[in-house]
Amino acid sequence: MSLARGVSPWLLPTAAAAAVTSLLSGRDRRWALAAVPLTALTGGMLWFFRDPERAPGAGRILSPADGVVQSIDPWPDGRTRVAIFMSPLDVHVNRAPLAGTVTSMEHVAGGYLPAFNKDSDTNERVVWHLETALGDIEFVQIAGAVARRIVPYVAEGAKVAKGERVGLIRFGSRVDVYLPEGIEPAVSVGHRTVAGVTSLDHG
């Protein structure tokens, strides 16, 4: 299984420290006090930053994130917001919900409240707009209390395939996707989603 792009600043120093302290512990057992937790942390990060290959699901609008549907809210403009909470144990690579062209990608500064907090809408986030066969599709990557870095993989103007990797949120966080007016969600609160596979609508 491959690792997500954008993890090197976190993973490489941790893995190097684990390797060095493990070698030193062969000479002096006291180094094991550092080697054991560093090795465990390296293993945990390898799990957190996994990036499995996936074939896109059959739905019209796919989940952009692995996680659990936290809320489904009607929006004043007729759209429906589906908020997906990603725990630290989920895959953190996000994928395009539809094929289309990235018409805008805006980084918005903000706080770092836990992603499950109702006020996390004001957190640091990246707002994406795709021009698709269904019109404009908006989805938002939201940083959480632990996830302090959102790493986009594609730039404005890029054409993306349905289910293609578009970015990474390090550790736990949230991704919102806005279903166009007239499209009913096929998921409910508590539903577990798989990025690029789970259909969010009945199409």
N, CA, C and O of each residue as an XYZ file, in Angstrom:
812
protein
N       0.849     -1.191      0.000
C       0.000      0.000      0.000
C       0.885      1.241      0.000
O       1.862      1.309      0.746
N       0.544      2.225     -0.837
C       1.357      3.435     -0.920
C       0.989      4.409      0.189
O      -0.041      4.270      0.848
N       1.872      5.416      0.384
C       1.637      6.454      1.368
C       1.186      7.724      0.672
O       1.529      7.972     -0.484
N       0.416      8.518      1.387
C      -0.103      9.759      0.832
C       1.017     10.763      0.582
O       1.985     10.839      1.338
N       0.865     11.527     -0.493
C       1.801     12.628     -0.735
C       1.609     13.692      0.343
O       0.490     13.943      0.789
N       2.715     14.311      0.755
C       2.627     15.387      1.734
C       2.863     14.962      3.165
O       2.630     15.743      4.087
N       3.327     13.723      3.371
C       3.540     13.239      4.745
C       5.006     13.319      5.170
O       5.311     13.138      6.349
N       5.916     13.586      4.236
C       7.352     13.537      4.543
C       7.771     14.395      5.726
O       8.553     13.925      6.552
N       7.284     15.651      5.855
C       7.738     16.472      6.979
C       7.409     15.885      8.342
O       8.056     16.214      9.337
N       6.402     15.014      8.388
C       6.029     14.371      9.647
C       6.696     13.013      9.797
O       7.254     12.700     10.849
N       6.637     12.217      8.752
C       7.058     10.821      8.847
C       8.571     10.645      8.871
O       9.091      9.888      9.692
N       9.285     11.332      7.983
C      10.727     11.091      7.857
C      11.501     11.384      9.140
O      12.306     10.543      9.541
N      11.309     12.530      9.814
C      12.043     12.763     11.063
C      11.723     11.736     12.143
O      12.600     11.322     12.900
N      10.449     11.330     12.205
C      10.048     10.346     13.215
C      10.685      8.989     12.929
O      11.201      8.337     13.837
N      10.649      8.566     11.667
C      11.243      7.282     11.291
C      12.754      7.302     11.498
O      13.333      6.311     11.944
N      13.399      8.432     11.173
C      14.851      8.534     11.362
C      15.215      8.457     12.836
O      16.171      7.776     13.207
N      14.465      9.148     13.673
C      14.728      9.111     15.113
C      14.515      7.707     15.672
O      15.269      7.258     16.535
N      13.488      7.015     15.178
C      13.239      5.640     15.626
C      14.392      4.729     15.229
O      14.804      3.878     16.018
N      14.921      4.893     14.010
C      16.024      4.053     13.538
C      17.293      4.303     14.344
O      17.982      3.362     14.736
N      17.598      5.582     14.589
C      18.827      5.925     15.317
C      18.773      5.420     16.755
O      19.728      4.817     17.246
N      17.653      5.670     17.422
C      17.555      5.240     18.820
C      17.514      3.721     18.937
O      17.977      3.166     19.933
N      16.966      3.043     17.929
C      16.965      1.575     17.950
C      18.387      1.034     17.835
O      18.747      0.074     18.516
N      19.196      1.654     16.970
C      20.601      1.241     16.844
C      21.366      1.517     18.139
O      22.161      0.691     18.586
N      21.125      2.662     18.726
C      21.823      3.023     19.971
C      21.421      2.134     21.134
O      22.213      1.902     22.047
N      20.185      1.634     21.104
C      19.731      0.780     22.206
C      20.478     -0.549     22.238
O      20.502     -1.231     23.262
N      21.101     -0.920     21.086
C      21.930     -2.123     21.067
C      23.193     -1.957     21.901
O      23.761     -2.938     22.381
N      23.630     -0.708     22.072
C      24.815     -0.427     22.880
C      24.462     -0.075     24.317
O      25.191     -0.391     25.257
N      23.332      0.583     24.454
C      22.917      1.018     25.792
C      21.408      0.861     25.894
O      20.661      1.532     25.183
N      20.962     -0.021     26.771
C      19.544     -0.340     26.898
C      18.694      0.892     27.218
O      17.495      0.902     26.942
N      19.299      1.918     27.789
C      18.517      3.088     28.162
C      17.917      3.788     26.946
O      16.897      4.468     27.062
N      18.556      3.621     25.763
C      18.017      4.212     24.544
C      16.687      3.577     24.132
O      15.934      4.152     23.346
N      16.407      2.395     24.666
C      15.136      1.730     24.344
C      13.943      2.532     24.851
O      12.841      2.428     24.312
N      14.172      3.338     25.899
C      13.090      4.174     26.430
C      12.592      5.166     25.388
O      11.430      5.571     25.408
N      13.476      5.550     24.481
C      13.081      6.430     23.381
C      12.732      5.634     22.132
O      11.816      6.002     21.396
N      13.464      4.535     21.887
C      13.271      3.766     20.654
C      11.884      3.137     20.578
O      11.269      3.129     19.512
N      11.384      2.611     21.695
C      10.092      1.905     21.675
C       8.948      2.850     21.303
O       8.209      2.549     20.366
N       8.770      3.988     22.000
C       7.661      4.873     21.600
C       7.832      5.478     20.214
O       6.847      5.685     19.504
N       9.086      5.769     19.815
C       9.305      6.331     18.475
C       8.968      5.318     17.381
O       8.414      5.676     16.342
N       9.308      4.053     17.625
C       8.968      3.008     16.653
C       7.456      2.823     16.568
O       6.901      2.648     15.483
N       6.795      2.864     17.731
C       5.339      2.747     17.743
C       4.693      3.931     17.029
O       3.713      3.761     16.304
N       5.243      5.135     17.233
C       4.709      6.323     16.574
C       4.901      6.231     15.062
O       4.013      6.612     14.299
N       6.058      5.727     14.628
C       6.308      5.561     13.202
C       5.294      4.602     12.592
O       4.746      4.868     11.522
N       5.045      3.483     13.277
C       4.051      2.526     12.791
C       2.667      3.143     12.711
O       1.924      2.903     11.760
N       2.321      3.949     13.726
C       1.022      4.613     13.707
C       0.890      5.584     12.557
O      -0.168      5.676     11.934
N       1.972      6.319     12.266
C       1.926      7.277     11.168
C       1.840      6.579      9.815
O       1.177      7.078      8.905
N       2.498      5.438      9.674
C       2.376      4.664      8.435
C       0.917      4.261      8.203
O       0.439      4.251      7.069
N       0.221      3.929      9.293
C      -1.191      3.566      9.194
C      -2.046      4.793      8.883
O      -2.908      4.745      8.006
N      -1.806      5.908      9.612
C      -2.581      7.125      9.407
C      -2.487      7.632      7.974
O      -3.475      8.112      7.419
N      -1.282      7.525      7.363
C      -1.036      8.127      6.066
C      -1.086      7.132      4.915
O      -0.509      7.383      3.857
N      -1.761      6.020      5.102
C      -1.909      5.047      4.028
C      -2.771      5.648      2.921
O      -3.615      6.509      3.170
N      -2.546      5.183      1.708
C      -3.274      5.708      0.556
C      -3.609      4.556     -0.383
O      -2.913      4.346     -1.376
N      -4.669      3.808     -0.078
C      -4.995      2.621     -0.892
C      -5.509      2.980     -2.280
O      -6.128      4.025     -2.479
N      -5.240      2.095     -3.235
C      -5.810      2.244     -4.568
C      -7.288      1.856     -4.528
O      -7.670      0.906     -3.845
N      -8.120      2.603     -5.271
C      -9.554      2.314     -5.285
C     -10.127      2.544     -6.677
O      -9.726      3.469     -7.383
N     -11.068      1.690     -7.059
C     -11.834      1.914     -8.283
C     -13.034      2.775     -7.916
O     -13.694      2.503     -6.913
N     -13.339      3.819     -8.713
C     -14.466      4.700     -8.387
C     -15.779      3.944     -8.307
O     -16.010      2.998     -9.060
N     -16.639      4.369     -7.387
C     -17.961      3.775     -7.250
C     -18.868      4.159     -8.409
O     -18.498      4.962     -9.266
N     -20.062      3.572     -8.424
C     -20.970      3.737     -9.562
C     -21.906      4.936     -9.429
O     -22.591      5.268    -10.396
N     -21.962      5.587     -8.292
C     -22.897      6.698     -8.102
C     -22.527      7.940     -8.880
O     -21.413      8.060     -9.391
N     -23.485      8.882     -8.968
C     -23.202     10.151     -9.655
C     -22.273     11.024     -8.811
O     -21.314     11.599     -9.327
N     -22.563     11.119     -7.515
C     -21.766     11.945     -6.605
C     -21.188     11.038     -5.536
O     -21.928     10.425     -4.767
N     -19.873     10.951     -5.487
C     -19.205     10.048     -4.558
C     -18.728     10.790     -3.314
O     -18.511     12.002     -3.339
N     -18.573     10.057     -2.254
C     -18.039     10.661     -1.032
C     -16.609     11.131     -1.273
O     -15.807     10.389     -1.841
N     -16.276     12.350     -0.852
C     -14.894     12.808     -0.989
C     -13.984     12.328      0.127
O     -12.771     12.531      0.073
N     -14.570     11.682      1.155
C     -13.770     11.328      2.331
C     -14.201     10.008      2.944
O     -15.367      9.622      2.869
N     -13.239      9.320      3.554
C     -13.545      8.204      4.441
C     -14.039      8.793      5.758
O     -13.520      9.812      6.215
N     -15.020      8.171      6.359
C     -15.469      8.667      7.658
C     -16.908      8.302      7.940
O     -17.443      7.337      7.394
N     -17.529      9.092      8.805
C     -18.909      8.873      9.218
C     -19.705     10.148      8.952
O     -19.244     11.247      9.263
N     -20.899     10.001      8.377
C     -21.751     11.165      8.125
C     -22.162     11.761      9.459
O     -22.844     11.123     10.261
N     -21.732     12.999      9.683
C     -21.984     13.674     10.953
C     -23.306     14.425     10.951
O     -24.012     14.461     11.959
N     -23.633     15.023      9.812
C     -24.891     15.766      9.712
C     -25.293     15.898      8.254
O     -24.451     15.843      7.358
N     -26.594     16.073      8.027
C     -27.154     16.347      6.704
C     -28.090     17.536      6.878
O     -29.102     17.448      7.574
N     -27.740     18.649      6.236
C     -28.468     19.892      6.492
C     -28.947     20.535      5.192
O     -28.167     20.691      4.253
N     -30.235     20.910      5.135
C     -30.707     21.697      3.992
C     -30.074     23.080      4.049
O     -29.964     23.673      5.123
N     -29.658     23.594      2.896
C     -28.986     24.891      2.832
C     -29.957     25.930      2.273
O     -30.844     25.574      1.496
N     -29.815     27.209      2.646
C     -30.784     28.220      2.199
C     -30.953     28.311      0.686
O     -32.023     28.692      0.213
N     -29.910     27.967     -0.087
C     -30.001     28.082     -1.546
C     -30.577     26.829     -2.203
O     -30.569     26.720     -3.429
N     -31.079     25.880     -1.403
C     -31.706     24.673     -1.946
C     -30.799     23.467     -1.987
O     -31.269     22.348     -2.196
N     -29.505     23.670     -1.791
C     -28.582     22.542     -1.759
C     -28.681     21.809     -0.415
O     -29.319     22.286      0.523
N     -28.038     20.644     -0.347
C     -27.994     19.871      0.897
C     -26.542     19.620      1.264
O     -25.777     19.081      0.465
N     -26.166     20.011      2.468
C     -24.789     19.789      2.921
C     -24.684     18.455      3.644
O     -25.429     18.183      4.586
N     -23.749     17.628      3.190
C     -23.439     16.363      3.858
C     -22.052     16.521      4.484
O     -21.056     16.679      3.778
N     -22.001     16.476      5.815
C     -20.740     16.653      6.538
C     -20.218     15.283      6.970
O     -20.936     14.503      7.596
N     -18.967     15.004      6.630
C     -18.354     13.703      6.909
C     -17.187     13.899      7.867
O     -16.223     14.595      7.550
N     -17.280     13.284      9.031
C     -16.219     13.388     10.036
C     -15.188     12.283      9.831
O     -15.530     11.103      9.754
N     -13.909     12.688      9.744
C     -12.794     11.754      9.581
C     -12.071     11.627     10.916
O     -11.574     12.618     11.451
N     -12.008     10.418     11.455
C     -11.266     10.195     12.696
C      -9.794      9.972     12.367
O      -9.454      9.761     11.203
N      -8.910     10.014     13.372
C      -7.487      9.754     13.112
C      -7.213      8.368     12.528
O      -6.125      8.133     12.003
N      -8.170      7.451     12.606
C      -7.958      6.100     12.081
C      -8.393      5.956     10.626
O      -8.122      4.932      9.998
N      -9.063      6.971     10.085
C      -9.518      6.901      8.694
C      -8.390      7.268      7.729
O      -7.402      7.892      8.118
N      -8.555      6.870      6.459
C      -7.661      7.337      5.399
C      -7.880      8.836      5.247
O      -9.021      9.296      5.243
N      -6.800      9.603      5.122
C      -6.911     11.062      5.135
C      -6.799     11.702      3.759
O      -6.840     12.926      3.641
N      -6.660     10.890      2.719
C      -6.628     11.395      1.349
C      -8.064     11.619      0.889
O      -8.911     10.736      1.021
N      -8.330     12.799      0.353
C      -9.663     13.129     -0.140
C      -9.716     13.041     -1.654
O      -8.704     13.237     -2.328
N     -10.908     12.744     -2.196
C     -11.073     12.469     -3.621
C     -12.203     13.307     -4.217
O     -13.118     13.734     -3.512
N     -12.121     13.531     -5.511
C     -13.132     14.329     -6.213
C     -14.470     13.592     -6.231
O     -14.517     12.422     -6.609
N     -15.558     14.253     -5.830
C     -16.865     13.584     -5.833
C     -17.437     13.359     -7.230
O     -18.254     12.459     -7.427
N     -17.011     14.172     -8.203
C     -17.431     14.038     -9.601
C     -16.251     14.377    -10.500
O     -15.266     14.975    -10.065
N     -16.372     13.982    -11.759
C     -15.411     14.444    -12.756
C     -15.737     15.898    -13.094
O     -16.905     16.285    -13.137
N     -14.706     16.694    -13.332
C     -14.955     18.084    -13.672
C     -13.678     18.897    -13.704
O     -12.572     18.356    -13.683
N     -13.852     20.197    -13.755
C     -12.736     21.140    -13.779
C     -12.751     21.954    -12.493
O     -13.800     22.440    -12.068
N     -11.581     22.099    -11.875
C     -11.477     22.896    -10.657
C     -11.569     24.368    -11.057
O     -10.626     24.925    -11.619
N     -12.714     24.994    -10.762
C     -12.899     26.398    -11.131
C     -12.374     27.339    -10.051
O     -12.010     28.475    -10.353
N     -12.328     26.889     -8.809
C     -11.718     27.687     -7.745
C     -11.313     26.788     -6.600
O     -11.914     25.741     -6.361
N     -10.276     27.222     -5.895
C      -9.768     26.510     -4.715
C      -9.247     27.583     -3.766
O      -8.175     28.146     -3.982
N     -10.008     27.858     -2.721
C      -9.698     28.982     -1.839
C      -9.320     28.498     -0.445
O     -10.074     27.758      0.186
N      -8.155     28.915      0.033
C      -7.741     28.643      1.404
C      -8.286     29.747      2.284
O      -8.083     30.930      2.009
N      -8.992     29.353      3.361
C      -9.587     30.311      4.292
C      -8.974     30.076      5.673
O      -9.072     28.977      6.219
N      -8.350     31.095      6.230
C      -7.757     30.977      7.564
C      -8.866     30.856      8.607
O      -9.979     31.340      8.405
N      -8.545     30.203      9.724
C      -9.535     30.042     10.779
C      -8.950     29.344     11.983
O      -7.731     29.225     12.114
N      -9.823     28.880     12.867
C      -9.394     28.245     14.103
C      -9.144     26.758     13.939
O      -9.077     26.241     12.823
N      -9.006     26.075     15.074
C      -8.715     24.636     15.067
C      -9.558     23.929     16.124
O      -9.039     23.183     16.954
N     -10.864     24.176     16.078
C     -11.769     23.480     16.986
C     -11.887     22.019     16.560
O     -11.652     21.699     15.395
N     -12.250     21.122     17.490
C     -12.478     19.732     17.081
C     -13.485     19.671     15.934
O     -14.482     20.392     15.938
N     -13.219     18.808     14.953
C     -14.030     18.768     13.734
C     -15.475     18.380     13.998
O     -16.351     18.676     13.186
N     -15.742     17.714     15.137
C     -17.117     17.329     15.442
C     -17.888     18.464     16.112
O     -19.095     18.344     16.323
N     -17.214     19.561     16.449
C     -17.856     20.711     17.076
C     -18.685     21.451     16.039
O     -18.242     21.638     14.907
N     -19.897     21.876     16.423
C     -20.772     22.561     15.462
C     -20.191     23.887     14.986
O     -20.561     24.386     13.923
N     -19.274     24.462     15.777
C     -18.654     25.730     15.402
C     -17.395     25.547     14.561
O     -16.711     26.524     14.256
N     -17.078     24.299     14.179
C     -15.863     24.064     13.394
C     -15.983     24.597     11.968
O     -15.012     24.557     11.213
N     -17.177     25.102     11.583
C     -17.338     25.750     10.273
C     -16.397     26.943     10.127
O     -16.088     27.361      9.011
N     -15.937     27.496     11.265
C     -15.034     28.652     11.225
C     -13.565     28.229     11.266
O     -12.683     29.085     11.344
N     -13.289     26.924     11.215
C     -11.908     26.442     11.221
C     -11.191     26.776      9.914
O     -11.811     27.172      8.926
N      -9.863     26.603      9.936
C      -9.101     26.698      8.687
C      -9.661     25.687      7.707
O      -9.984     24.561      8.085
N      -9.778     26.091      6.426
C     -10.405     25.201      5.457
C      -9.976     25.560      4.037
O      -9.464     26.649      3.776
N     -10.198     24.618      3.135
C      -9.996     24.855      1.705
C     -11.332     24.593      1.021
O     -11.890     23.500      1.128
N     -11.838     25.595      0.324
C     -13.138     25.508     -0.345
C     -12.902     25.250     -1.831
O     -12.252     26.041     -2.514
N     -13.436     24.137     -2.319
C     -13.274     23.732     -3.721
C     -14.585     23.933     -4.478
O     -15.670     23.727     -3.933
N     -14.465     24.343     -5.751
C     -15.607     24.356     -6.660
C     -15.208     23.617     -7.933
O     -14.162     23.887     -8.522
N     -16.054     22.688     -8.342
C     -15.849     21.929     -9.573
C     -16.981     22.234    -10.544
O     -18.147     22.259    -10.152
N     -16.643     22.464    -11.800
C     -17.656     22.555    -12.846
C     -17.834     21.152    -13.407
O     -16.898     20.578    -13.965
N     -19.039     20.597    -13.259
C     -19.295     19.198    -13.589
C     -20.528     19.082    -14.491
O     -21.158     20.080    -14.842
N     -20.849     17.845    -14.854
C     -22.050     17.592    -15.658
C     -23.318     17.971    -14.905
O     -24.364     18.175    -15.521
N     -23.239     18.068    -13.568
C     -24.383     18.469    -12.751
C     -24.325     19.939    -12.371
O     -25.106     20.402    -11.540
N     -23.399     20.674    -12.979
C     -23.225     22.078    -12.629
C     -22.119     22.246    -11.594
O     -21.241     21.393    -11.462
N     -22.171     23.346    -10.868
C     -21.151     23.635     -9.862
C     -21.328     22.725     -8.645
O     -22.422     22.620     -8.090
N     -20.243     22.074     -8.239
C     -20.238     21.249     -7.030
C     -19.206     21.830     -6.069
O     -18.045     22.025     -6.429
N     -19.638     22.100     -4.856
C     -18.743     22.635     -3.817
C     -18.461     21.566     -2.772
O     -19.369     20.871     -2.316
N     -17.198     21.445     -2.402
C     -16.865     20.641     -1.224
C     -15.753     21.345     -0.458
O     -14.966     22.097     -1.035
N     -15.697     21.093      0.846
C     -14.833     21.866      1.732
C     -14.035     20.921      2.628
O     -14.602     20.080      3.326
N     -12.711     21.073      2.597
C     -11.832     20.364      3.529
C     -11.653     21.238      4.756
O     -11.234     22.390      4.636
N     -11.966     20.708      5.943
C     -11.928     21.491      7.174
C     -10.911     20.889      8.134
O     -10.984     19.705      8.462
N      -9.967     21.702      8.581
C      -8.975     21.247      9.557
C      -9.640     21.097     10.926
O     -10.624     21.773     11.226
N      -9.092     20.203     11.751
C      -9.623     19.987     13.087
C      -8.638     20.421     14.160
O      -7.722     21.198     13.893
N      -8.830     19.916     15.381
C      -7.961     20.287     16.496
C      -6.560     19.728     16.318
O      -5.584     20.350     16.738
N      -6.452     18.547     15.694
C      -5.152     17.908     15.471
C      -4.653     18.198     14.060
O      -3.468     18.451     13.844
N      -5.591     18.155     13.092
C      -5.207     18.378     11.683
C      -4.946     19.852     11.461
O      -5.889     20.636     11.350
N      -3.688     20.244     11.393
C      -3.335     21.647     11.240
C      -2.830     21.961      9.838
O      -2.305     23.050      9.602
N      -2.980     21.030      8.909
C      -2.410     21.256      7.577
C      -3.245     20.554      6.529
O      -3.464     19.345      6.598
N      -3.715     21.331      5.547
C      -4.433     20.792      4.403
C      -3.505     20.904      3.199
O      -2.969     21.978      2.923
N      -3.314     19.795      2.480
C      -2.358     19.749      1.370
C      -3.108     19.459      0.073
O      -3.423     18.299     -0.193
N      -3.407     20.480     -0.750
C      -4.050     20.225     -2.053
C      -3.078     19.513     -2.997
O      -1.874     19.764     -2.973
N      -3.624     18.623     -3.825
C      -2.820     17.902     -4.809
C      -2.964     18.479     -6.217
O      -2.086     18.275     -7.056
N      -4.050     19.191     -6.488
C      -4.280     19.729     -7.828
C      -4.526     21.226     -7.719
O      -4.899     21.729     -6.659
N      -4.314     21.937     -8.828
C      -4.429     23.388     -8.827
C      -5.702     23.831     -9.544
O      -6.349     23.047    -10.239
N      -6.040     25.085     -9.361
C      -7.177     25.674    -10.058
C      -6.980     25.539    -11.565
O      -5.894     25.797    -12.085
N      -8.028     25.139    -12.251
C      -7.967     24.933    -13.694
C      -7.723     23.485    -14.090
O      -7.866     23.123    -15.258
N      -7.353     22.659    -13.118
C      -7.077     21.249    -13.419
C      -8.363     20.484    -13.692
O      -9.408     20.764    -13.106
N      -8.268     19.512    -14.594
C      -9.380     18.596    -14.833
C      -9.159     17.352    -13.970
O      -8.066     16.786    -13.951
N     -10.204     16.937    -13.260
C     -10.086     15.783    -12.373
C     -11.115     14.728    -12.753
O     -12.215     15.048    -13.202
N     -10.743     13.476    -12.568
C     -11.663     12.364    -12.802
C     -12.453     12.080    -11.529
O     -12.021     12.431    -10.430
N     -13.591     11.455    -11.681
C     -14.383     11.078    -10.514
C     -13.573     10.113     -9.647
O     -13.074      9.101    -10.139
N     -13.447     10.423     -8.378
C     -12.696      9.577     -7.457
C     -11.203      9.830     -7.451
O     -10.465      9.144     -6.744
N     -10.734     10.812     -8.235
C      -9.297     11.115     -8.264
C      -8.864     11.801     -6.971
O      -9.625     12.576     -6.391
N      -7.659     11.520     -6.526
C      -7.124     12.168     -5.333
C      -6.972     13.667     -5.574
O      -6.414     14.083     -6.589
N      -7.472     14.482     -4.634
C      -7.361     15.932     -4.789
C      -6.617     16.592     -3.633
O      -6.205     17.746     -3.752
N      -6.435     15.886     -2.519
C      -5.736     16.511     -1.404
C      -5.711     15.639     -0.169
O      -6.285     14.551     -0.131
N      -5.029     16.151      0.835
C      -4.811     15.434      2.085
C      -5.093     16.365      3.259
O      -4.704     17.532      3.242
N      -5.766     15.845      4.272
C      -5.870     16.552      5.549
C      -5.162     15.669      6.568
O      -5.558     14.524      6.784
N      -4.116     16.200      7.196
C      -3.348     15.384      8.136
C      -4.140     15.145      9.421
O      -4.628     16.085     10.049
N      -4.258     13.887      9.795
C      -4.952     13.430     10.995
C      -6.454     13.700     10.898
O      -6.965     13.883      9.793
N      -7.171     13.730     12.012
C      -8.632     13.783     11.973
C      -9.158     15.137     11.518
O      -8.494     16.151     11.729
N     -10.326     15.179     10.903
C     -10.842     16.406     10.334
C     -12.248     16.182      9.794
O     -12.928     15.237     10.192
N     -12.689     17.071      8.868
C     -14.033     16.959      8.317
C     -14.029     17.408      6.866
O     -13.260     18.286      6.477
N     -14.902     16.791      6.066
C     -15.107     17.223      4.681
C     -16.607     17.366      4.460
O     -17.379     16.449      4.742
N     -17.010     18.532      3.951
C     -18.412     18.785      3.614
C     -18.566     18.781      2.102
O     -17.715     19.304      1.383
N     -19.642     18.197      1.627
C     -19.961     18.267      0.198
C     -21.403     18.739      0.072
O     -22.275     18.321      0.834
N     -21.645     19.617     -0.901
C     -22.967     20.218     -1.085
C     -23.640     19.594     -2.302
O     -23.193     19.775     -3.435
N     -24.724     18.855     -2.052
C     -25.474     18.239     -3.142
C     -26.343     19.294     -3.815
O     -26.986     20.089     -3.130
N     -26.372     19.315     -5.157
C     -27.175     20.326     -5.857
C     -28.661     20.229     -5.505
O     -29.145     19.188     -5.061
N     -29.354     21.317     -5.710
C     -30.794     21.376     -5.452
C     -31.511     20.274     -6.229
O     -31.240     20.057     -7.410
N     -32.419     19.590     -5.559
C     -33.195     18.528     -6.191
C     -32.587     17.148     -6.071
O     -33.222     16.165     -6.455
N     -31.370     17.044     -5.547
C     -30.727     15.741     -5.381
C     -30.811     15.320     -3.916
O     -30.276     15.987     -3.030
N     -31.487     14.212     -3.684
C     -31.670     13.710     -2.320
C     -30.497     12.837     -1.909
O     -30.023     12.029     -2.708
N     -30.020     12.982     -0.677
C     -28.903     12.150     -0.221
C     -29.302     10.692     -0.082
O     -30.419     10.376      0.329
N     -28.375      9.809     -0.429
C     -28.605      8.357     -0.291
C     -28.002      7.832      0.997
O     -28.042      6.630      1.261
N     -27.441      8.728      1.802
C     -26.844      8.331      3.082
C     -27.617      9.004      4.197
O     -28.402      9.922      3.962
N     -27.386      8.540      5.412
C     -28.021      9.135      6.581
C     -26.967      9.363      7.652
O     -25.844      8.871      7.537
N     -27.320     10.102      8.686
C     -26.388     10.372      9.778
C     -25.946      9.049     10.400
O     -26.769      8.182     10.695
N     -24.643      8.907     10.593
C     -24.091      7.671     11.135
C     -23.602      6.706     10.073
O     -22.943      5.716     10.387
N     -23.925      6.991      8.807
C     -23.505      6.128      7.693
C     -21.999      6.252      7.505
O     -21.462      7.360      7.503
N     -21.312      5.118      7.347
C     -19.866      5.145      7.092
C     -19.630      5.228      5.590
O     -20.234      4.497      4.806
N     -18.734      6.139      5.206
C     -18.447      6.362      3.788
C     -17.011      5.986      3.461
O     -16.139      5.980      4.329
N     -16.782      5.673      2.190
C     -15.446      5.382      1.665
C     -15.182      6.355      0.525
O     -15.957      6.417     -0.429
N     -14.102      7.107      0.617
C     -13.793      8.129     -0.378
C     -13.660      7.530     -1.777
O     -12.938      6.555     -1.986
N     -14.371      8.136     -2.729
C     -14.296      7.684     -4.108
C     -15.097      6.441     -4.408
O     -15.079      5.962     -5.542
N     -15.801      5.903     -3.428
C     -16.542      4.653     -3.610
C     -18.022      4.813     -3.239
O     -18.898      4.458     -4.029
N     -18.304      5.342     -2.051
C     -19.680      5.456     -1.554
C     -20.438      6.529     -2.309
O     -19.970      7.661     -2.428
N     -21.616      6.173     -2.821
C     -22.471      7.136     -3.511
C     -23.258      7.951     -2.486
O     -23.840      7.399     -1.552
N     -23.269      9.277     -2.674
C     -24.002     10.153     -1.756
C     -25.406     10.442     -2.251
O     -26.203     11.035     -1.524
N     -25.732     10.033     -3.483
C     -27.055     10.294     -4.019
C     -27.627      9.024     -4.623
O     -26.954      7.995     -4.683
N     -28.884      9.102     -5.072
C     -29.574      7.924     -5.607
C     -29.395      7.763     -7.108
O     -30.024      6.893     -7.710
N     -28.557      8.574     -7.720
C     -28.388      8.503     -9.163
C     -27.572      7.320     -9.613
O     -27.353      7.141    -10.811
